[in-house]
């Protein structure tokens, strides 16, 4: 950096230095947001599978901590100003680099249908499963070669006739979970329709879990005909509930997260109201969050 250049930025007011730092930080932050929304956590997965959580951490460093340090330490013509600004820049770049890396490692690489439901798979979990399978002398498949979609839509086929004992033996013997079985993955296609239909959530299950209204509203909002929709369980890192699958298009058209804590609270309030004639509140058996959620595992 030349003396004239140094002189120009060293003579900036504290507010201008802060504004420039914040603007540069916003540009860098925007590139991360774009990558996350387009490739790493597309669509609803941004909120359901860790995108929003990762973004908040990076935002704290990039948009708050770095510019605030500049606001606190920058003084025009201050002795040691170049060293202060260099340290702030180095700290912020190192923190951002780690934030980008950590978020990239947690990106959703696949949505896998396994064990009667859809489960998200992160890049980090896939890498760990790959190593576990290699240790078992299995041959993991490359997800991007099976399906180049972002994320990939895959299936772990259920055990066939006579294979259940071996399936359980592997599951209890240190093999990855069914949604992490890279050695068994298949690209989800029309040929898997029968497997999926057998595992679809029935109206009876929806009624028992008190989620019929939630799902019906989601179907109406989707714009698809009810007869074209299959309801399936799903589990992501920060949510679980249902997915709506279009049978005609063989595509997930919506994720429907269920807040089990709020649902259980509402059910208990309704039950208390219905049993208001009871003199002792303890006489009313409460509905636990676990009881509501476990209904979906039937």
LOLO-274849 format. One record per residue: x, y, z of N, C-alpha, C in turn; residue in one letter. Coordinates in steps of 0.2 Angstrom, whole numbers, plus 5000, padded with zeros to 4 digits. Layout:
BEGIN
nx_ny_nz_cax_cay_caz_cx_cy_cz_r
X_Y_Z_X_Y_Z_X_Y_Z_a
...
This chain:
BEGIN
nx_ny_nz_cax_cay_caz_cx_cy_cz_r
5004_4994_5000_5000_5000_5000_5004_5006_5000_x
5003_5011_4995_5008_5017_4995_5006_5022_5000_x
5011_5027_5001_5010_5032_5007_5004_5036_5005_x
5002_5037_4999_4997_5042_4997_4990_5038_4998_x
4990_5031_4997_4984_5027_4998_4983_5027_5006_x
4988_5025_5009_4988_5025_5017_4985_5032_5019_x
4988_5037_5017_4986_5044_5019_4978_5045_5018_x
4976_5043_5012_4969_5044_5011_4964_5040_5016_x
4965_5034_5017_4961_5030_5021_4962_5031_5028_x
4968_5034_5030_4970_5035_5037_4966_5042_5039_x
4964_5046_5034_4961_5052_5036_4953_5052_5036_x
4951_5046_5034_4944_5045_5034_4941_5046_5041_x
4935_5049_5042_4931_5049_5048_4930_5042_5051_x
4928_5042_5057_4927_5035_5060_4920_5032_5057_x
4915_5037_5056_4909_5035_5053_4910_5032_5046_x
4914_5035_5042_4915_5033_5035_4919_5027_5035_x
4924_5026_5039_4928_5019_5040_4923_5014_5042_x
4918_5015_5046_4913_5010_5048_4909_5008_5043_x
4907_5014_5039_4902_5013_5033_4905_5008_5028_x
4912_5010_5026_4915_5006_5021_4916_4999_5023_x
4918_4998_5030_4919_4991_5032_4912_4987_5032_x
4907_4990_5034_4900_4987_5034_4898_4985_5027_x
4899_4990_5022_4898_4989_5015_4901_4983_5012_x
4908_4982_5013_4912_4977_5011_4909_4970_5014_x
4908_4971_5021_4905_4965_5024_4899_4962_5021_x
4894_4967_5020_4888_4965_5017_4889_4962_5010_x
4894_4964_5006_4895_4961_5000_4897_4954_5001_x
4902_4953_5005_4904_4946_5007_4898_4942_5009_x
4894_4944_5014_4889_4941_5017_4884_4939_5012_x
4883_4943_5007_4878_4942_5002_4880_4936_4997_x
4886_4935_4996_4889_4930_4992_4887_4923_4996_x
4888_4923_5003_4886_4917_5006_4879_4915_5006_x
4875_4921_5007_4868_4920_5007_4865_4917_5000_x
4868_4919_4995_4867_4917_4988_4868_4909_4987_x
4875_4908_4990_4877_4901_4989_4872_4896_4993_x
4870_4898_4999_4866_4894_5003_4859_4893_5001_x
4856_4898_4998_4850_4898_4995_4849_4894_4989_x
4855_4894_4985_4855_4891_4978_4857_4884_4978_x
4862_4883_4982_4865_4876_4982_4865_4872_4988_x
4867_4876_4994_4868_4872_5000_4862_4870_5004_x
4857_4874_5004_4851_4873_5008_4845_4876_5004_x
4843_4873_4998_4838_4876_4994_4831_4876_4997_x
4827_4881_4995_4820_4880_4997_4819_4881_5005_x
4814_4877_5007_4813_4876_5014_4818_4873_5018_x
4823_4870_5015_4828_4867_5019_4833_4872_5022_x
4832_4878_5020_4836_4883_5023_4835_4884_5030_x
4828_4884_5032_4826_4885_5039_4825_4878_5042_x
4824_4873_5039_4823_4866_5042_4830_4862_5043_x
4835_4864_5040_4841_4859_5040_4847_4863_5042_x
4847_4869_5044_4853_4872_5047_4856_4878_5043_x
4853_4880_5038_4855_4886_5034_4854_4892_5038_x
4848_4893_5041_4847_4899_5045_4852_4899_5051_x
4853_4893_5055_4857_4893_5061_4864_4895_5059_x
4867_4892_5053_4874_4894_5051_4874_4901_5049_x
4869_4904_5046_4869_4911_5043_4870_4916_5049_x
4866_4914_5055_4866_4919_5060_4873_4919_5063_x
4877_4913_5064_4883_4914_5066_4888_4918_5062_x
4888_4917_5055_4892_4921_5051_4890_4928_5051_x
4884_4930_5052_4881_4936_5052_4884_4940_5058_x
4884_4936_5064_4887_4939_5070_4894_4942_5069_x
4898_4938_5065_4905_4939_5064_4906_4945_5059_x
4902_4944_5053_4904_4948_5047_4900_4954_5048_x
4894_4955_5050_4890_4961_5050_4890_4965_5057_x
4892_4961_5062_4892_4964_5068_4899_4965_5071_x
4902_4960_5073_4909_4960_5076_4914_4964_5072_x
4915_4963_5066_4920_4966_5062_4919_4974_5062_x
4914_4976_5059_4912_4983_5059_4912_4987_5065_x
4910_4983_5071_4910_4986_5077_4917_4987_5080_x
4921_4983_5078_4928_4984_5080_4931_4990_5077_x
4930_4990_5071_4932_4996_5067_4929_5003_5070_x
4923_5003_5072_4920_5009_5075_4923_5010_5081_x
4925_5005_5085_4928_5006_5092_4936_5008_5091_x
4939_5005_5086_4947_5006_5086_4949_5011_5081_x
4945_5013_5076_4947_5017_5071_4947_5025_5073_x
4953_5028_5073_4953_5035_5074_4958_5038_5069_x
4956_5043_5065_4960_5046_5060_4967_5048_5063_x
4972_5046_5059_4979_5047_5060_4982_5044_5067_x
4978_5039_5070_4980_5036_5076_4986_5032_5075_x
4991_5033_5080_4997_5029_5080_4995_5021_5080_x
4998_5018_5076_4997_5010_5075_4990_5009_5072_x
4987_5013_5068_4981_5012_5065_4981_5007_5060_x
4987_5006_5056_4988_5001_5051_4988_4994_5054_x
4991_4994_5060_4992_4987_5064_4985_4985_5066_x
4981_4990_5069_4974_4989_5072_4970_4986_5066_x
4970_4990_5061_4965_4988_5055_4967_4981_5052_x
4974_4980_5052_4976_4974_5049_4974_4968_5053_x
4975_4969_5060_4973_4963_5064_4965_4962_5064_x
4961_4967_5064_4954_4967_5063_4952_4963_5056_x
4955_4965_5051_4954_4961_5045_4956_4954_5045_x
4962_4953_5048_4964_4946_5048_4960_4942_5052_x
4958_4944_5058_4953_4941_5063_4946_4939_5059_x
4944_4944_5056_4937_4944_5052_4938_4939_5047_x
4943_4939_5043_4944_4934_5037_4945_4927_5039_x
4948_4926_5045_4949_4920_5048_4943_4917_5050_x
4939_4921_5054_4933_4919_5057_4928_4917_5051_x
4928_4922_5046_4923_4921_5040_4925_4914_5036_x
4931_4913_5035_4934_4907_5032_4931_4901_5036_x
4932_4901_5042_4930_4895_5046_4922_4895_5046_x
4918_4900_5046_4911_4900_5045_4909_4898_5039_x
4912_4900_5033_4910_4897_5027_4912_4890_5026_x
4917_4887_5029_4919_4880_5029_4914_4876_5033_x
4913_4878_5039_4908_4875_5043_4901_4874_5040_x
4899_4880_5037_4892_4880_5034_4892_4875_5028_x
4897_4875_5024_4898_4871_5018_4898_4864_5020_x
4901_4862_5026_4901_4855_5028_4895_4853_5030_x
4890_4857_5033_4884_4856_5035_4878_4856_5030_x
4880_4858_5024_4875_4858_5019_4871_4852_5017_x
4865_4853_5015_4861_4847_5014_4863_4844_5007_x
4866_4838_5007_4868_4835_5000_4863_4830_4998_x
4858_4828_5002_4853_4823_4999_4847_4823_5004_x
4841_4821_5001_4835_4820_5005_4834_4812_5003_x
4834_4808_5008_4834_4801_5007_4828_4798_5010_x
4825_4794_5006_4819_4790_5009_4822_4784_5011_x
4821_4783_5018_4824_4777_5021_4820_4775_5028_x
4819_4769_5029_4815_4767_5035_4808_4771_5036_x
4804_4771_5030_4798_4773_5030_4797_4781_5031_x
4802_4785_5029_4802_4792_5029_4807_4795_5026_x
4807_4802_5025_4812_4806_5022_4816_4809_5027_x
4823_4808_5026_4828_4811_5031_4833_4815_5027_x
4835_4821_5030_4840_4825_5026_4847_4822_5028_x
4852_4823_5024_4859_4820_5025_4863_4826_5023_x
4868_4828_5028_4872_4833_5027_4879_4831_5024_x
4883_4835_5022_4889_4833_5019_4894_4830_5024_x
4894_4833_5030_4898_4830_5035_4896_4823_5037_x
4889_4822_5038_4887_4815_5040_4888_4810_5034_x
4888_4813_5028_4889_4808_5022_4897_4806_5022_x
4901_4811_5024_4908_4809_5024_4910_4804_5030_x
4907_4805_5036_4908_4800_5041_4905_4794_5039_x
4899_4793_5036_4896_4787_5034_4901_4784_5029_x
4904_4787_5024_4908_4785_5019_4914_4781_5023_x
4917_4784_5028_4923_4781_5031_4921_4775_5035_x
4915_4775_5038_4912_4769_5042_4911_4763_5037_x
4909_4765_5031_4907_4759_5026_4914_4757_5024_x
4919_4761_5023_4925_4759_5020_4929_4754_5026_x
4928_4756_5032_4930_4752_5037_4927_4745_5038_x
4921_4745_5035_4917_4738_5035_4918_4735_5028_x
4923_4737_5024_4925_4734_5017_4919_4734_5013_x
4914_4740_5013_4909_4741_5009_4911_4746_5004_x
4907_4747_4998_4909_4751_4993_4904_4757_4993_x
4905_4763_4996_4901_4768_4995_4900_4771_4988_x
4894_4773_4987_4893_4777_4980_4894_4784_4981_x
4895_4787_4975_4896_4794_4975_4889_4798_4974_x
4887_4802_4979_4880_4804_4978_4879_4808_4972_x
4884_4813_4970_4883_4817_4964_4883_4813_4958_x
4885_4807_4958_4885_4803_4952_4878_4799_4951_x
4875_4798_4957_4868_4795_4957_4863_4800_4955_x
4864_4806_4958_4859_4812_4956_4863_4818_4957_x
4863_4822_4952_4866_4829_4952_4862_4834_4955_x
4856_4833_4957_4851_4838_4960_4854_4841_4966_x
4852_4847_4968_4854_4850_4974_4848_4851_4978_x
4846_4847_4983_4850_4841_4985_4848_4835_4981_x
4852_4830_4981_4850_4823_4978_4844_4820_4981_x
4840_4817_4977_4834_4813_4980_4835_4806_4979_x
4836_4803_4985_4839_4796_4985_4834_4791_4989_x
4835_4785_4988_4831_4780_4992_4836_4774_4994_x
4835_4772_5000_4839_4766_5003_4833_4761_5003_x
4834_4756_4998_4828_4751_4998_4828_4747_5004_x
4821_4746_5006_4820_4742_5012_4823_4735_5011_x
4824_4731_5017_4826_4724_5016_4821_4720_5012_x
4823_4715_5008_4819_4711_5005_4817_4705_5009_x
4814_4700_5006_4812_4694_5009_4819_4690_5011_x
4819_4688_5017_4825_4685_5020_4831_4689_5021_x
4830_4696_5021_4836_4700_5022_4835_4704_5028_x
4830_4703_5032_4829_4708_5038_4833_4706_5043_x
4835_4700_5044_4840_4698_5050_4847_4701_5048_x
4849_4701_5042_4855_4704_5041_4855_4711_5041_x
4849_4714_5039_4848_4721_5040_4849_4724_5047_x
4846_4720_5052_4846_4722_5059_4853_4721_5062_x
4856_4715_5059_4863_4714_5062_4868_4719_5060_x
4867_4722_5054_4871_4727_5052_4870_4734_5056_x
4863_4735_5057_4861_4741_5060_4864_4741_5067_x
4864_4735_5070_4866_4735_5077_4874_4734_5078_x
4877_4733_5072_4884_4731_5072_4889_4736_5070_x
4886_4743_5070_4891_4748_5069_4890_4751_5062_x
4886_4749_5058_4885_4752_5051_4881_4758_5052_x
4882_4763_5047_4878_4769_5047_4870_4768_5047_x
4867_4773_5049_4859_4773_5049_4857_4772_5042_x
4851_4769_5041_4848_4768_5034_4848_4774_5030_x
4847_4780_5032_4848_4786_5028_4855_4788_5026_x
4860_4784_5029_4867_4786_5027_4870_4780_5024_x
4866_4775_5021_4869_4769_5018_4871_4771_5011_x
4877_4774_5010_4879_4776_5003_4881_4770_4999_x
4882_4764_5002_4883_4758_4998_4876_4755_4995_x
4871_4758_4997_4864_4755_4995_4860_4760_4991_x
4862_4766_4991_4858_4772_4988_4856_4770_4981_x
4850_4772_4980_4848_4773_4973_4844_4779_4971_x
4845_4782_4965_4841_4788_4964_4834_4787_4964_x
4830_4791_4968_4823_4790_4968_4820_4791_4962_x
4816_4787_4960_4812_4787_4953_4805_4784_4953_x
4802_4784_4948_4795_4781_4947_4795_4774_4950_x
4801_4770_4949_4801_4763_4951_4800_4762_4958_x
4801_4767_4962_4800_4767_4969_4794_4769_4972_x
4789_4770_4967_4782_4773_4969_4779_4768_4974_x
4779_4761_4973_4776_4756_4977_4779_4756_4984_x
4785_4757_4984_4789_4757_4991_4786_4763_4995_x
4786_4769_4992_4784_4775_4995_4777_4774_4997_x
4772_4772_4993_4765_4772_4994_4764_4767_5000_x
4767_4762_5001_4766_4757_5007_4768_4761_5013_x
4772_4766_5013_4774_4769_5019_4771_4776_5020_x
4766_4778_5016_4763_4784_5016_4759_4785_5023_x
4758_4791_5026_4755_4792_5032_4747_4792_5030_x
4744_4788_5034_4736_4787_5033_4733_4792_5037_x
4726_4793_5035_4722_4798_5038_4721_4796_5046_x
4721_4790_5047_4721_4787_5054_4727_4790_5058_x
4733_4789_5056_4739_4792_5059_4738_4799_5060_x
4736_4803_5055_4735_4810_5056_4730_4812_5061_x
4725_4808_5062_4720_4810_5067_4723_4808_5074_x
4726_4803_5074_4729_4801_5081_4734_4806_5083_x
4738_4809_5078_4743_4813_5080_4741_4821_5080_x
4734_4821_5079_4731_4828_5079_4734_4833_5074_x
4736_4830_5068_4739_4834_5063_4735_4835_5057_x
4729_4832_5057_4725_4832_5051_4724_4839_5048_x
4722_4844_5052_4721_4851_5050_4727_4854_5047_x
4733_4853_5050_4739_4855_5048_4741_4853_5041_x
4740_4847_5040_4741_4844_5033_4736_4846_5028_x
4730_4846_5030_4725_4848_5025_4726_4856_5023_x
4728_4860_5027_4729_4867_5025_4735_4867_5021_x
4741_4863_5022_4746_4863_5018_4745_4860_5011_x
4740_4855_5010_4738_4853_5004_4734_4858_5000_x
4730_4862_5003_4726_4867_5000_4731_4872_4997_x
4736_4874_5001_4740_4879_5000_4745_4877_4994_x
4746_4871_4993_4751_4868_4988_4748_4869_4981_x
4741_4869_4980_4738_4870_4974_4737_4863_4970_x
4739_4858_4973_4739_4851_4970_4732_4848_4973_x
4729_4844_4969_4723_4840_4970_4725_4835_4976_x
4721_4835_4981_4722_4830_4987_4723_4823_4984_x
4720_4821_4979_4721_4814_4977_4728_4813_4974_x
4731_4818_4972_4738_4818_4969_4743_4818_4974_x
4741_4819_4981_4746_4820_4986_4747_4814_4990_x
4753_4812_4992_4754_4807_4997_4758_4811_5003_x
4756_4809_5009_4759_4812_5014_4764_4807_5017_x
4770_4809_5018_4776_4805_5021_4779_4809_5027_x
4782_4805_5032_4786_4808_5037_4792_4811_5035_x
4795_4816_5038_4801_4818_5037_4805_4821_5043_x
4811_4820_5043_4815_4822_5048_4821_4826_5046_x
4822_4832_5048_4828_4836_5046_4832_4838_5053_x
4837_4842_5053_4841_4843_5059_4837_4847_5064_x
4833_4852_5061_4830_4857_5066_4822_4856_5065_x
4820_4851_5062_4812_4851_5062_4811_4844_5060_x
4804_4842_5061_4802_4836_5058_4794_4836_5058_x
4791_4832_5054_4784_4833_5052_4783_4829_5046_x
4780_4832_5041_4778_4828_5035_4781_4832_5028_x
4781_4828_5023_4782_4830_5016_4776_4829_5012_x
4774_4833_5008_4769_4832_5003_4772_4830_4996_x
4770_4824_4994_4773_4821_4988_4768_4820_4982_x
4770_4824_4977_4765_4823_4971_4766_4816_4968_x
4761_4812_4967_4762_4806_4964_4763_4806_4957_x
4759_4811_4953_4760_4812_4946_4767_4815_4944_x
4770_4819_4948_4776_4822_4947_4782_4818_4950_x
4780_4814_4955_4785_4811_4959_4790_4815_4962_x
4788_4821_4965_4792_4826_4968_4789_4829_4974_x
4794_4830_4979_4791_4833_4985_4789_4841_4983_x
4783_4842_4985_4780_4849_4983_4780_4853_4990_x
4781_4851_4996_4781_4855_5001_4783_4851_5008_x
4787_4855_5012_4789_4852_5019_4784_4855_5024_x
4781_4851_5028_4776_4853_5033_4779_4852_5040_x
4783_4856_5043_4786_4855_5050_4780_4855_5055_x
4781_4851_5060_4776_4851_5065_4779_4853_5072_x
4777_4858_5075_4779_4861_5082_4776_4856_5087_x
4779_4851_5089_4776_4846_5094_4775_4849_5100_x
4779_4854_5102_4779_4857_5109_4772_4861_5109_x
4772_4865_5104_4766_4869_5104_4759_4865_5103_x
4760_4860_5099_4754_4856_5098_4752_4852_5105_x
4757_4850_5108_4755_4846_5115_4752_4851_5120_x
4755_4857_5120_4753_4863_5124_4745_4864_5123_x
4744_4865_5116_4737_4866_5114_4732_4860_5116_x
4734_4854_5115_4730_4849_5117_4729_4848_5124_x
4734_4850_5128_4733_4850_5135_4728_4855_5138_x
4729_4861_5134_4724_4866_5136_4717_4864_5135_x
4716_4861_5129_4709_4859_5127_4707_4854_5132_x
4711_4849_5134_4709_4844_5138_4707_4847_5145_x
4711_4852_5147_4710_4855_5154_4703_4858_5153_x
4701_4861_5148_4695_4865_5147_4689_4860_5147_x
4690_4854_5144_4685_4849_5144_4684_4846_5151_x
4689_4846_5155_4689_4842_5161_4689_4848_5167_x
4686_4854_5165_4686_4859_5170_4682_4858_5176_x
4677_4852_5176_4673_4851_5181_4677_4847_5187_x
4683_4844_5185_4687_4841_5190_4690_4846_5195_x
4690_4844_5201_4693_4848_5206_4700_4848_5207_x
4704_4843_5205_4711_4843_5205_4714_4843_5198_x
4718_4848_5197_4722_4848_5191_4726_4842_5189_x
4729_4839_5194_4733_4833_5193_4729_4827_5191_x
4722_4827_5192_4718_4822_5189_4718_4821_5182_x
4720_4827_5178_4719_4827_5171_4726_4824_5168_x
4726_4819_5164_4732_4816_5161_4734_4820_5156_x
4740_4823_5156_4743_4827_5151_4745_4823_5145_x
4745_4827_5139_4748_4824_5133_4755_4826_5132_x
4760_4822_5132_4767_4824_5132_4768_4825_5124_x
4774_4829_5123_4776_4830_5117_4778_4823_5114_x
4781_4819_5118_4784_4812_5115_4778_4808_5113_x
4772_4809_5116_4766_4805_5114_4764_4807_5108_x
4764_4813_5106_4761_4816_5100_4766_4814_5094_x
4773_4814_5096_4778_4813_5091_4778_4805_5089_x
4777_4801_5094_4778_4794_5094_4772_4791_5089_x
4766_4795_5089_4761_4792_5085_4763_4792_5078_x
4767_4796_5076_4770_4796_5069_4774_4790_5067_x
4777_4787_5072_4781_4781_5071_4778_4775_5070_x
4771_4775_5071_4767_4769_5070_4767_4766_5063_x
